[in-house]
Amino acid sequence: MVRCPSCAHECADHNRFCAFCATPLDATSAETAALGAVSLQSVSVDEGRFLPGTVVAGRYRVAGLLGRGGMGEVYRATDLTLGQAVALKFLPETLSRDERALARFYNEVRIARQITHPNVCRVYDIGESQGQHYISMEFVDGEDLGSLLRRIGRLPVDKAVETARKLCAGLAAAHEKGVLHRDLKPANVMIDGRGQVVIMDFGLAGLAGQLQGDIRSGTPAYMSPEQLAGTEVTVKSDIYALGLLLYELFTGKRAFDAASLMELIEMQERAAPASITTVAKDLEPAAERVIMRCLDPDPRRRPSSVLAVAAGLPGGDPLAAAMAAGETPSPDLVVAAGETEGLAPKVAVAWLAAVLVGLAILEAMAPSQTLTAKLPIENSPEALSRDAQKLVQNFGYTARPADQAWGFHYHDSYVDYLNRHPALAKARWRNPASGHPPLIHFWYRQSPAPISAVRGFNVAVTSTDPPMETSGMVTVRTDLDGKLLVFETLTPQVEAPAAQPPAPFDWSRLFQAAGLDMSKFQPTDPQWSPLTNADARAAWIASVEPAGTTLRVEAATWRGRPVFFRISGPWTVPEQKPPPAGANNQLPSLIVVYLALLSACVIAWRHVRTGKSDRRGALKMGVLYFVWMAGARMLFAHHTATLSELNVFWLTSSTALINGGSVWVFYIALEPWVRRSWPHTIIGWNRFAAKGLRDPLVGRDLLYGMGFGIVMTGLQLAGMALQGNGGQPYLPPLEALMGVRHELGVLLNALNSAVFSGLLSMFILFLLRVVLRKQWIATVMFVAISAITQALGSSTPWVDYPVAAIGGVVVAFVLLRFGLLAAMSAMACEQLLGSCPATLDFSSWYIGLALIPPMAVALIAVYGFRTALAGRPLIPET
């Protein structure tokens, strides 16, 4: 039997051509070549074109012929200039007659010279001597892998793994430079005397293809199906050849042992190689899966890179191995991925210092861009409620109320009015404390019966919930100094006749309570109808600044006591005004919401049935969402010692349960897809779900999240500063001013919002990646969506759109670089820092409340810092 010098297929002695690849057979080539490549350790009896001692190009002294192959002859020589052994490969003489092929060959060698890696044979130079072109290369004194495998059958598993890793490292280094091998096979891999693995002949198979006029150059037994078909040769083709090489490395046999080229093509398309672990029983199944994945006939289903193949080998990244094998990594596998030793002390200290310094800077900047810091909030809600109660008593309502409630709210209709009138807005935002009406209202309500919210799922009493429906109920609205803006009450539904007519009410008392000069107002016809019975009504108007603005005052009395008073302007919107036609047409939105929820339920059920779901992570997220939402609602709720408290409990529990359940469903539905494609984005979250807050990676994400949250908050403040004095300042939530209980509710709401926003952002980015296929395009679209949704309708788009876009870039970067938990932490930091009116006035009555959010952020950062250290001391012990 004769072994073919091109494909190493055994042929009958009498054959002149290989029955497998049609390569001419001769005794010399059969003795000196193996598997179609030149073995640099076998010396032919034929001395070749150059006798030993011949000096080539005045620099290289030939020592002898090493071998012949399809790409010419290879000689061992000595570089007389550098005094080192080299290998000279002389190319076929036909090359010099093909200028196009020669030009491509020079380009291939030029690129191959850029590869500098210990597992790649180094190409030194290309030259010409007496019309013959040659390449000078690193001389590798050893045995080619094909010869080694024929001698010993197969390598032990541990040695095979080591060799496979080196092969992957060398091939990955070449691919990084854009160089394809195109003829990877055992004969092109050398094992030198030190056991080092060296890949030979990069980029040369393509030249052979041009010389032969066929892209299917090289060794058919180690070609991919697409290469045998004559289509484009890509990185995936080299990966296929790598899979064949690794299969032979671990088993000592070829993956496809065919008798002819047609049989090989048929086997590649229809037959699966025998299991590797039947021979190499010690090999991990994950390694076998990634090798078999390399041999998939469809290039799209092969590993994306050589590094992915390396990750699937024993001791590699199990997460990358699962992805390379085309599998969805399990949640436990995701938990096991990522660093476990925590941050280096220097890095952790630097991040903590940055967070604390950034926090101090933000606290110094925030008041200048916050509306509440520009208004004189000198009275606490308790003081304003006492003033309101005295006002009610002075109007003749002296009965002791059974229940009371109060709070702050923004004058939303006036803010909307300013947004529709930019010129007025610019003047008002420049000096928010001046002019009429006030931007913040204080409301007070009392009732002869316990007060309970009744609208929708609301459990917190507001200025309009419950509506005025109980006789004797009173609503008062004042400015921050306690000056009257609105007064409403309901007269008794059944009332005994008066013994004598009451004295007429003095309207000036209402003007005095409102801090208005009645002499500047002119009587006019009433337009506003009181909510209750009235026996006297009156109205007045006056022109106020800005010029042309009319202020209207309306009042009504019943039996000598005021039942209605209101100061209104062109910005005032009647609470009982019906919505415009078509405003209630929300059917399309309802259909979209319910279809999305139904689809998520179907997908979630399927993932649960197939075992793909991360139930632990979903349960953790759903429970957190439920607890935080229920806790916030219970803190905001108006509690009474009546059966209405049951409504508060059930409304709070059911609403939080529905929302937490929805989060659970969406997580179950979408998380397996993210885990399959972007598992690194949820390592931190899965680690938190499995190990809690004490895991170093969780601590790292908390610390990083606080840092990026400060950056995002700083961007918002910078955007407001760029708008100038005429831009709308930040309107912080006012619930925090109601005391520690409400402040804690606001903080829980901030955490809840961060969970939902982070989850939503990750899935939007993921879906864009699936649809658009390229990550950078998906990121650009994500940033554009973020900018549009946050800045749409802005009066200063030249500022708000860039700021929102930069914020979107930060969110995308955190998601892609650090993952979901870090993004949620960043959003929580941003929400926390904006959850309470900021102030630098330490004599203010709400300074304690204002310090709670930054202290919470600092404490989270310190905890993340300590946890991320993983127990390592800040100062190494000597």
N, C-alpha and C positions, 0 to 999 in steps of 0.2 A: 504494500500500500504506500502511496505517495501523498504527503500532506500539501495542500494548495498553499502557495506563498501569500495569497491574497486573503482568503477566507478561512484557512486552516482546515478545510473540509478534507477528509480522507478519500482519496480517489484510487482507482485501480492502477497498477503499475503500467499497463499498456495504454492508458489514456494520455492523449497529447494535450487535452484541454480539461479544465475542471468542469464537472457536470453540474456544479452548483452555481458558479459565477463566471464560467467561460474564460478564466485566466489561463494563458499558456503555461504548461508544466514542463520543467526541465530539472535534471538532477541537481544542478548547482543551486538553483533557487530553493529547491526542496530542502537542501541541507543547511542553507544559510539563513532562511527567512522563516518566521513563524507568525501565523494569523495575519499575514498581509502587511506587516510592518517590519522595519529593519531592527533586528536585535543588536544592540550595541555591544553585546558581550560575546557574540559568536563570530569567529574569524574564518573566512573562506580560504580554501586552498588557492583560489584564483586571486592574484594580487591586484586585479582591477586595472583602471586606466593609469594609475600612478604607482610607480614602484616605491618601496620604502626608501626613504632618504631624499625623495624629490621635494624641492622647495617650491611652494605654490605662492604666487603673487609676491615673492620676495619676503614673505613673512612666516609661512606655515611649512614646517618640515613634516612630511607624511611619514607615519610610523607603520601603517598597514591598513588594509581594507577590513572594515568591521562587518559590512553586509550590503546586500542589495534589496531594493524594493521597488514598488510602483513609482516612487518619487526619485529614483536614481540610486547612486552609490554613496555610502557613508564611510569616511576614513577617520582613523584616529591620527591626530597630528599634534605638534607642539607649536604654540605661538611663540616665535622667537623674540618678539618684542616684549611680551609680558612674562615669558618663561613659564607658561602653564599649559596643561593638556587641554585640547579642545576637540570637538567633533566637527568635521567638515562634511556637509551634505552637498554633493554635486547633482544638479538637477538634470533631467533629460535634455539631450541636445535639441529636441524639437521645441523646447521652450523659447530658445533664442530666435526662432523663426516666427513666433506669434507675439507681435508687439503688444496687443491688447492683453493677452494673458500675462505677459511679462510685467506690464504696468500694474495689473491687479496684484501680481505676486509681490512686487516691491511694496505695495500698500499694505498687504497682509503682514509682511515681515515688519514693516514700520510700526504697525499696531501691536504685533506680538512682542516687540522689543519693550513695550511699556509694562509688560507683566513682570513684576518682581515678586516672586513668592517661592518659598523653599520647596513647595510641592509642584513646581512648574519648571521644566527645563528652560534655562535662560537662553534667549537668542541674542548673540552679540552683534553680528554684522552680516552684511550681504556684499558680495563682491563678484568680480569677473576675472578669469585668468585664461588667456588664449581662447576667448570666445565661449568659455564654459562658465556658467553662473553657479555660485555656491553660497551656502549659508554657514557661518561659523556659530557653533552652539556650545553650551556647557557639555563637557564630557562626563557621562555618568558611568562609573565603573561598577557594574552589578549585573543582575539578571532580570530579564523582563518577566512580568507577572504571568504571561501565558506559559512560559517555560517552567516557572515555579509551580504553577497549578498542575501542569502535566506531570511534574515529578512527584508532588506530595498529595495530589487530589484536591484538597481544600485546606484553607487556613483554619486554625482553631478560632472559636467564636470571638474570644477577646482580642486576638491578633487581627482577625478580620474586621472587627469593629474599629480598631485603631487605624487600619489601612483605609477603611471606608471613609473615616473622618478626614484623613489627609487628602484622599481623592476629592471629596466634596470641597475642602478648603481651596485646593488648587484650581478646580474647575470654577468655583464661585469667584475667585480672584480674576480669572480670565473673563468671565461673563461681565464682571463689573467694568472692565475696560472695553466691552463690546466685542470681544473675540470669541468666536465659536470654534469648537474643535472639529466637529463633523466627521471624525473617524476615531471615536473613543473605543478602545478595545484592550484586552489584556496585553497584547504585544506592544502597545504604545504606552505602557506603564512600566517604569523601571523601579527595581528595589536595589538600592546601592548597598555597599558593604556595611553601612551603619544602620541599615534597616529603614532608611528614609525613602518615602514614596515620591516619585517624580513622574509627572505626566509629560509625554513627548509630543512633538509635531503639532503644535497648535496652529490652526489656520491654514495648514498645507493641503488638507483634503479638498478644499474648494478649488485650489489650483489644479489638482489632478482632475477634477471634474471638468474644468475648462479645456484641459488638454485632451480629454477623452470625449468632449462634447456631450456630457451627460451629468446631470446634477446628482445622479445616484452613484457618485464615486465613493471609494472606500471599500469597506468590507460588508457585504450584504447581511451576514449573520449578526452584525451589530448596528444595523440601520433601523430607524423608526419606520413605521408604515408610510408616513407622508414622504419620507426621503426615498423609500423604495418606489413610491408612486411618481416621483419626479417633481413634487411640488416644492414650495419654499421651505428651506431648512432654517429652523429657529432654535431658540434656547430650549424649547420643549423637545426638540429632536435630540440635543445633547443629553437632556434629562432621561429620555428613553434609553439611550445608549448607556448612561450611567446605571440605570436600573438593571440592564442586562449584565453589566460588569459586576455590580454588587451581588446579583443573583449567583453568578458563577463564583464569586469570591467566597460566599458562604456555603455553597453546595458542591463546588468543584465540577458542576455540570452546566451546560447551556440551558437557558430558559426554554428555547425552542430548538430541538434537534431535528432539523428537516433534511431530507435527501436532495431537495431541489429548491430552486428559487421560488417557484410557484407554490410548493408545499409550505415554504416559510411564510409567504404572504398570507396563505389561507390560515395557517396556525396563529399568526399574529392577530388576525381579525376574529377568529372564532374560538380558539383554544386558550385555556388559562394554564400558565405554568404550574408544575407541581408545587405543593407547599414547601417553603424553605424549611420550616420547623420540623418536617419529617426527617430531614438530614441533620440540620443544626438545631437540635432539640433545646439547647440552652439560649437560643435567640429569643428576645422578647417579642411578643406578638405585634407590638406597635411598630417595631422595626420592619417586620415582614409586611405589614400593611402599607407602609410608606414605599417600600421597594415595589410591591405589586401595583401601587398607585402609579409609579413611574412607568410601568409597562402597559398602562391603559392605551388602547388603540386611538382613542380620541384625545388629541393634545390638550383640549380645554379642561379635561378632567385630571390631568397630571399635576403634580405639585407646581406651584407658581415659580419656584426658584430652587437652586441647588441648596441654598441655606435652609429651606423648608425640609429638604431631604435630610440634611445633616441633623436638624432638630428632631427628626423621628428616630434617629439611631439611639441605642442605649446610652443613657447619661445626658441626652439632649433635653431640650425644653419639651415637656410632655404636651403642653398646650399647642405649641407649634407643630408637634408631631401629629396630633389629632387633626389639626387643620390641613396639614400636608397630606394626610391619608384620606381627606375628603369627608371626615366625620365631624359631627357636632360634639365638641368637648362637653363632658358632664360638668355639672356645677361643682362637684368635688375637685375635678381636674382644674377648673378655673380658680378655685380657692387655693390649690397647691401652687399655682403659677405666681410669678412676680417675686420681688425681693422679700426676704423674711428677716433680714438683719437690721432693718431700720436705716435711718439716716446717719451719716457720719457726724460726730459732734460739731465740727466746724460748719457744716452745711445747716444743721438744725439751729445752731446759734445765730447764724446769719439770717435765716428765715424769720426766726422769732424777733430778732432786733428790727428787721424790716417791717414786720407787722406792727410792733409797738410804736415805732417811729411814725409809720404811715397813719396809725390810728390817732396819734397825737396831732398830726398835721390836719387830718380830716376834722377832728373836733374843734380845731382852731378856725378852719375854713367854713364849716357848716352853718354857723349862725348868720354869716353875711349873706347866705343864699337861701335862708329859710324864712318863710313868711312870719311864723310865730315869733321869731327873734326881732322882727321889725315892728311888731305891735306891742303895745303896753298891756301884757297879760299880768296885771298886778293883783287880781283877786282870784282866790281859789274857788273851785266849784261849790264848796261848802258855804263860803261867804256869799257868793252870788245867789245860792238857793235861799239863804236866810233873807236876803234883800227882796227876792221875788215873793217869798211868803209874806213878808211885811206889806208889800205892795198889794197883794191880794186882800189882806186883812183891811188895809186902808180903804179899799173899794167896797167894803161892807160884807165880805165873805169871811166871817169870823169863826165858823164852825171848824172844829179840829178835823183835819183830814185823816182818813184811814190808811192812806198810802201816798207816797211821794216818789218821784223820779226826776232826774235831771242829767244834763250833759251838754257837750259842745258840738256844734256842727258848722261846716262852712256854708256860706251863703251861695249855694251852687248855682242858682238861677242868675245871680249877679256875675259870677265868674264866667258862666256861659255867655252872658251879655257882653262882657269885656272881650271875650274871644271873638265875638262877631263885630266888635268895634275896636280895631287895633289902635287908633289914635287915643281913644279914651283909656284903653288898657295900658298903653305906654305911660300916660300921665299918672294913672293910679298905682301901677306897680313901682313907679319911681318913688312914691310916698304912700305906702299902703295905709298908714294910720290916719291920713287926712281924708276929709270929704265924707259924703253919705252915699250909700249905706255902709254899715260896718261889714267887713269881710268874714268875720266869725260871729256867730250867734250863740248865746247861752239860752237853753230852754229849760223850763221848769213845769212839772205837771203834778197836780194833786187830785185826789178823788176820794169820795166818801166810801168807796169800796176798793178792795185790792186791785192793783193794775196788772194786767197780763197782756203780753203781745199776742196778736191773733192773726196777723197777716202772713200767709205763706208758711215757711219754715222758720220764721223769725222767733227768737226767744228773748231778745233784748228790747226793752221798751225804748221807743224813740219819740221824737216830737210829734209824729203822726200815727204811731202804732202803740196802743190801740186807737182807733178813731174816736172822736168825741161822740159818745153814745150813752153815757151814764149821766143822769141829772146830777148837777153839782160838781161835775168834773171841770177843772180849770187848766188852761194852757197859757203859759207866759213865755214870751221870747224877749230877751234884752241884749244889749251890746255888752262888751267886756267890762264896762263901768256900771252896769246895772240899769241903764236907761231903757225905758220901755219901747219895744218895737211892735209886739203883737200881744193882744189879750183876748181870750175867748173862753166862754163858759156856756153851760147848758142850763137853762131854767128848769125848774121842776115840771114834770109832765102833768102832774095834778097839783094844783095849788089853791088854797082857800082864798076867797076874795079879800082884798085889803080893807081894813077898817076905815081908812081914810086915804085919799090920794096922797102919794109921796111927793116930797118937794122935788122940783126939777134938779137934775144932776148938773154940777158945774163942770162944763167941758174943759175948762182950763186946768183942772186937776190932771187930766190925761196928758195934756201938753207939758205940764210941769214934770210928770213922771217920765215923759219921753225926752226931756231936756230941750224942748222946742219953744221958740218965741211965738205965741199964738197971734200976736199983732202983725206978724209978717205973712200970715196966711189969709186967703180970701175964701169966703163961703162959696160952696158949689153944690150941685145936686149929687146925692149919693149914688154910687155904682156898685159897691160891694155889699152883698147880702149877708147878714149874720147867720150863723148856723142854728140859731134859736129864735124864740119869739122876742120881739122888741116893740116898745111903744113909742120910741123916739130914735130918730136917726139923723146924722149930720155928717157933712164932709167939707173939707177945706183943701185948697191947692196953693202952691207957692213955687216960684222959680228958684232953683238952686244952681250951684256950680256943678258941672260945667254949664256954660250959658245955653239956655234952651231946654234944660232938663226940668221936668215938672215933678214935684213931690206931692203926693196925694195922701191926706190923712182922713180916715173914715172911722166913725164911732157909732155905737148904738147902746141904748139903755133899756132896762125893763124894771118898772116900778122903782125908779130912782137909783138903780145900781148899773154900772157899765156891764154889758154882756159881750161887747165886741169893740176892738180897737186895732187898727192896722195902719202902718206907714208903708206906702207902696210907691213904686216908680215904674218907668218903662221896662225895667228888668224883672218885675214881679210876675210870676206865673201862678194862676189860681190852682189850688190843690185839687178842687173838684172839677176842673175843666176836662171835658172828654178828649181823648186822643184824636188826632186828625185821622181822616179816612185812610184806611190801608195800613195804619201804624201797628195794628194788632195782627196783621197777616204774617204770623210767625210759623205757619205750617211748613214751609221749606226747611227752616232751621230745625224744627222738631223732627222732620223726616231724616235729615242728615245725622242728627244726634242719635236717633234710635237705630238707624241702619248701621252706624259705626259701632254702637254698643252691641247690637245683635251679631254683627260680623265678628267682633272681638270674642263674644261668647262662644260662637261656633269654633273659631280657631283655638281658643283656650281649651275647650272641651276635647278637641282633637289632640292637642299637645299633652293634655293630662292622660288621655287614653293610651297614647303611644309612649308615655314615659319620658317625653322630652322636656317637660316643664320643670322649672326650678321652684318647687313648692315652698322651700324654706325661704328663699329670697322674696318670693311674692307674699308669703305670710308675714314676714318681717315688715315689708313696706306697707302692706294693708293695715297691719295692727298699729304701726306708728302713725299712719295717716288717721286712723280711727281715734286713737288716744289723743293725738294733738288737736284734732278738730273738735272732738267731744269736750276735751278740757277747755279749749278756748271758748266754746259756746256756753259752757257752764259758768265760766268766769264772767262772761259778758251778760249772762241772763239776769233778769230781774226776778229775784226769788221772793216768794210769799208763803206764809204758813197756811195755805189753802190747798184744795184739791187741784188747783191750777198748776201746782208744782209737779204733778204727775205729767201734765202736758209738756212742761219744760223738759222733764227727764226723757220722755218718750220721743219728743221732737228732736232733742239733742242726740239721743242714741241712734234713732232711726236715720237721721240725716247723715251723721258721721259714719254709720254702718253702710249706708248706700254708697257714699262717696269712697269709703275705704274699700268696699267690695268692687267698685268700678275700677279703682286703681289696681286691685289684685287681678281682675280680669284682663285689663290691658297689659299688665306686666306678664302674665302667663301667656297671653297671645303673641306678644312681640319679642319677649326676651330670648327665646330659643333661637330666633333668626339672628339677633344681635350676637348671641353667644357663638353662633356658627361662623359669622363673618368678622366680627370685631370683639372677640372675647376679652381683649386687654382693656376695653373700656369699662368692663364691669368686674374686674378683679377686686378692686377696693370694696365695692358694694357687697360682692359675694363673701369677701373676707369678713366684713362687718356682720353679715347675716349669719355666718358660721361661728365666728370667734368673738364677736362683740367689739367693744370699744378699746380693748386692751391690746389689740393686734398692732404691731409697729407700722404696717402699711396703712391701717386705718388712721393711726395718729399722724402719719405723714400727709395723708389726704386732707385731714382736718386742718393741719398747719398750712398746707398749700392753699386750701380753700379760703382760709381767712386772709391770706395774702392777696389772692386774686380778687376776693370780694372787696377789699380795700381799694384795689386798682379800679374796679368797676364803679364803686361809689365815687371815687375821685374823678372819674370821667364825667359822671353826671353833674357833679359840682362845678367842674371846669366848664362844661357846656353852659350851665346857667350863668357862670361868670362872664363867658364870652358874649352872652346876650346883652350885657350891660344892665344899667338900672331900669331900663324900660322893658326887660324881659320878665316873664312870670317866674317868681321864686318857687322853691319847693314847698308843697303843701303837705306837711307830715300828718299822719293819723292823729286825731285829737282824742281818741279813746284813752290813750295813755295818761292824759292829764287828769283822769278821773280817779287815779289812785293805784296802789300796788296791784290790787286784784285785776283791774283792767289792763295794767301794764303787762302782767304775766300772760293775760289772754292775747294781747298783741304779739308778744314774743312767740307764743305757741302758733299763732296764725302765720308768723314769719317763717317758722320751720316747716309748717304745712305747705305753704306756698312754694318754698324752696324745693321740697320733694316733688311736687307736681310739675313745677317749671323745669327742673332738671330732667325729669323723666320725659316730659314733652319735648324738650330740646334735643335730647339724645335720639328719640325715635324720629323726629323730623329730619335730623341730619342723616340718620341711618336710611330712611326711606328715600331721601334725595340721592344718597350714594347708590342705592339699588337701582333707582330709575336712571340716573345720569351716568352710572358706571365708574366714572373717574372721581377720585376723592377731592381733587382740587376744584373741580367744577361744582361738586356738591357743596363744598365749603363756601364757595363764592355765592351760590344761590341761598344758602343758609344765612349768610351775612346780609344779603339783599332783603330777604324776608324779614329778618330781625329789624333792619333799619326802617322798612316800610311800615311794619306793624306798630313800631314804637313812636315814629315821628310823623305818621300820616296826619294831616290837618294842622301841623304845627305852624305857628305864626312866624317862626324863625327857622325855616327849613335849612338855610345855609349853615346853621350851627347844629341843629338837632339831628339831621340825617348823618353827617359825618360822625358825630358822637355815638349815635346808635349803631352805626356800622362798625366802629372800633370796638364797641361793647360786644357786638356779635362775633368779631374776630377773637376776642378774649374768651368768650364762652366756647367757641369751636375749638380753640387751642387747648383749653383745659379738658374738654371732653376727649379729644383725640390723644392728647399727651398723657393725661393723668386719669381720666375716666369719670364715670358717673358720680361716684362719691365725692370727688374733689369738686366737680361742677355744682352738685347740690350744696356743698359746704360754702362755696363762693357765693351762690345765690342767697343762702341763709345769712351770710355775713352782710350782704348788701341790704337784705330785708330788715335785719336787726338794726343796722345803723340808721335806717330811715323810719324806724317804728315809733320814735318819740320826738317831740319838738326839742331841738338842740338849743343850748344856751351856755354862755360863758359867765353869766351873772350868778355868782355864788350866793347872792342874797335873795335870789328868786325863790318863790315858794315851791317850784317844781324842779329845782336843781337835782334833788335826789332821784327823781324819776328819770331825768335826762341822762344821768350817769349810768343807769342800769344797762342799756344796750351796749355802750362801749366796754363796760366792765365784763359783760357776758362774752363779747368777742375776744377780749384779752384773755379771759379764763379758758375759753375753748382753745385759743392758740397756745397757751401755756400747757394745757393738757396734751394737745397734739404734739408739742415739742418734747415733753417728757416721755410720752408713749413711743414716739418715733425713734428715740435713742435706744430703745430695746434694752434698757438696763445698763448701758455703757456709761462710764463716768465722763463728765465733761473734761476733766483734767486727767490724762493717763497717769497711772501709777508708775513711779520710777522703780 
